[in-house]
Amino acid sequence: MAAQELDAQTKTRVEARKILDEAWERAQVAYKEVKKQADIVYKEAKKIAVDKQAKTEADKAHKEALEQAKKVRDAITAEARVVFTASWDQSEKDYDGAIAKSKEISVHAHKAYDEAKKKADTVYKEAKKIAVDKQAKAEADKAHKEALEQAEKDYKEAIR
């Protein structure tokens, strides 16, 4: 059970990381495209600017466009990181829960195994005491062996 949860946790984390990387990549592409467009507009504005104030305004507008592009890029990546972190945390909680449940099942299975073995031994001792011939003793041995095998089988099944 713990191995399955570890597998699921690993797959979840790999997928979350992939999504984070894709979001980062898309944010970078969007930023580069916006920057490219802002640079084109800026160059054209500088060409047609006739005085110092128009050139200064073009500089300010270009700088503001680049700042806005960075903010959008950063917002996209910040949101992707939030989702990634939440996914990571949830996979950690799921894994920890599975481990705790697995341990609990193991403890109960071990107790049940010990109890079954103890009962089998008690019944075996009583059967040996009252057995009057070899045949009865052999049957008691056989029944004891089968009871122990069944207890072990039940234990292994429970912890699987």
C-alpha positions as CSV (number, residue, x, y, z in Angstrom):
1,M,0.0,0.0,0.0
2,A,2.8,2.5,0.9
3,A,4.6,1.6,-2.3
4,Q,1.5,2.4,-4.3
5,E,1.0,5.7,-2.5
6,L,4.7,6.6,-3.1
7,D,4.2,5.8,-6.8
8,A,1.1,8.0,-6.9
9,Q,2.9,10.8,-5.0
10,T,5.8,10.7,-7.4
11,K,3.5,10.8,-10.4
12,T,1.6,13.7,-9.0
13,R,4.8,15.6,-8.3
14,V,6.2,15.0,-11.7
15,E,2.9,16.1,-13.3
16,A,2.8,19.2,-11.1
17,R,6.4,20.1,-12.0
18,K,5.7,19.6,-15.7
19,I,2.7,22.0,-15.4
20,L,4.9,24.5,-13.5
21,D,7.6,24.3,-16.2
22,E,5.0,24.7,-19.0
23,A,3.5,27.8,-17.3
24,W,6.9,29.3,-16.9
25,E,7.7,28.6,-20.5
26,R,4.5,30.2,-21.7
27,A,4.9,33.2,-19.5
28,Q,8.4,33.7,-20.9
29,V,7.1,33.4,-24.5
30,A,4.3,35.9,-23.8
31,Y,6.8,38.3,-22.2
32,K,9.1,38.1,-25.1
33,E,6.3,38.7,-27.6
34,V,5.0,41.7,-25.7
35,K,8.6,43.1,-25.4
36,K,9.1,42.6,-29.1
37,Q,5.9,44.5,-29.9
38,A,6.7,47.2,-27.4
39,D,10.2,47.6,-29.0
40,I,8.6,47.9,-32.5
41,V,6.2,50.6,-31.3
42,Y,9.0,52.4,-29.4
43,K,11.3,52.5,-32.5
44,E,8.4,53.9,-34.6
45,A,7.5,56.4,-32.0
46,K,11.1,57.6,-31.7
47,K,11.3,58.0,-35.5
48,I,8.3,60.2,-35.6
49,A,9.0,62.1,-32.4
50,V,9.8,65.7,-33.4
51,D,10.8,67.2,-30.1
52,K,12.5,66.2,-26.8
53,Q,9.3,65.9,-24.9
54,A,7.8,63.4,-27.4
55,K,10.9,61.3,-27.2
56,T,10.8,61.4,-23.4
57,E,7.1,60.3,-23.6
58,A,8.0,57.5,-25.9
59,D,10.8,56.4,-23.5
60,K,8.3,56.4,-20.6
61,A,5.7,54.5,-22.5
62,H,8.2,51.9,-23.6
63,K,9.5,51.5,-20.1
64,E,5.9,51.2,-18.7
65,A,5.0,48.6,-21.4
66,L,8.0,46.5,-20.4
67,E,7.2,46.8,-16.7
68,Q,3.6,45.7,-17.4
69,A,4.9,42.7,-19.4
70,K,7.1,41.7,-16.5
71,K,4.2,42.0,-14.0
72,V,2.0,39.8,-16.2
73,R,4.8,37.2,-16.6
74,D,5.5,37.3,-12.8
75,A,1.8,36.9,-12.0
76,I,1.5,33.9,-14.3
77,T,4.5,32.2,-12.7
78,A,3.4,33.1,-9.2
79,E,0.0,31.5,-9.8
80,A,1.7,28.4,-11.2
81,R,3.9,28.2,-8.2
82,V,0.9,28.4,-5.8
83,V,-0.8,25.5,-7.7
84,F,2.4,23.5,-7.7
85,T,3.0,24.0,-4.0
86,A,-0.6,23.1,-3.1
87,S,-0.3,20.0,-5.3
88,W,3.0,19.1,-3.6
89,D,1.5,19.6,-0.1
90,Q,-1.6,17.5,-0.9
91,S,0.5,14.6,-2.2
92,E,2.6,14.8,1.0
93,K,-0.6,14.6,3.1
94,D,-2.0,11.8,1.0
95,Y,1.3,9.8,1.4
96,D,1.6,10.4,5.1
97,G,-2.0,9.3,5.5
98,A,-1.4,6.1,3.5
99,I,1.7,5.4,5.6
100,A,-0.2,5.9,8.9
101,K,-3.0,3.6,7.6
102,S,-0.6,1.0,6.4
103,K,1.1,1.0,9.9
104,E,-2.2,0.7,11.6
105,I,-3.2,-2.2,9.4
106,S,0.1,-3.9,10.0
107,V,-0.3,-3.5,13.8
108,H,-3.8,-5.0,13.7
109,A,-2.8,-7.8,11.4
110,H,0.1,-8.7,13.6
111,K,-2.1,-8.7,16.7
112,A,-4.6,-10.9,14.9
113,Y,-1.8,-13.2,13.8
114,D,-0.4,-13.5,17.3
115,E,-3.9,-14.2,18.7
116,A,-4.6,-16.9,16.1
117,K,-1.3,-18.5,16.7
118,K,-1.9,-18.4,20.5
119,K,-5.3,-20.1,20.0
120,A,-3.9,-22.7,17.7
121,D,-1.2,-23.5,20.2
122,T,-3.7,-23.8,23.1
123,V,-6.0,-26.0,21.1
124,Y,-3.0,-28.1,20.0
125,K,-1.8,-28.6,23.6
126,E,-5.3,-29.7,24.7
127,A,-5.7,-32.0,21.7
128,K,-2.3,-33.7,22.5
129,K,-3.4,-34.2,26.1
130,I,-6.6,-36.0,25.2
131,A,-5.2,-37.9,22.2
132,V,-5.2,-41.6,23.0
133,D,-3.4,-43.1,20.1
134,K,-0.8,-42.2,17.3
135,Q,-3.6,-41.4,14.8
136,A,-5.2,-38.8,17.1
137,K,-1.8,-37.2,17.8
138,A,-1.0,-37.1,14.1
139,E,-4.4,-35.4,13.4
140,A,-3.7,-32.9,16.2
141,D,-0.3,-32.2,14.6
142,K,-1.9,-31.8,11.2
143,A,-4.6,-29.5,12.5
144,H,-2.1,-27.4,14.4
145,K,0.1,-27.0,11.3
146,E,-2.9,-26.0,9.1
147,A,-4.1,-23.5,11.7
148,L,-0.6,-21.9,11.8
149,E,-0.4,-21.8,8.0
150,Q,-3.8,-20.2,7.8
151,A,-2.9,-17.6,10.4
152,E,0.3,-16.7,8.4
153,K,-1.7,-16.6,5.2
154,D,-4.3,-14.3,6.8
155,Y,-1.5,-12.1,8.1
156,K,0.2,-11.8,4.7
157,E,-3.1,-11.0,3.0
158,A,-3.9,-8.3,5.6
159,I,-0.6,-6.5,5.2
160,R,-0.7,-6.7,1.4
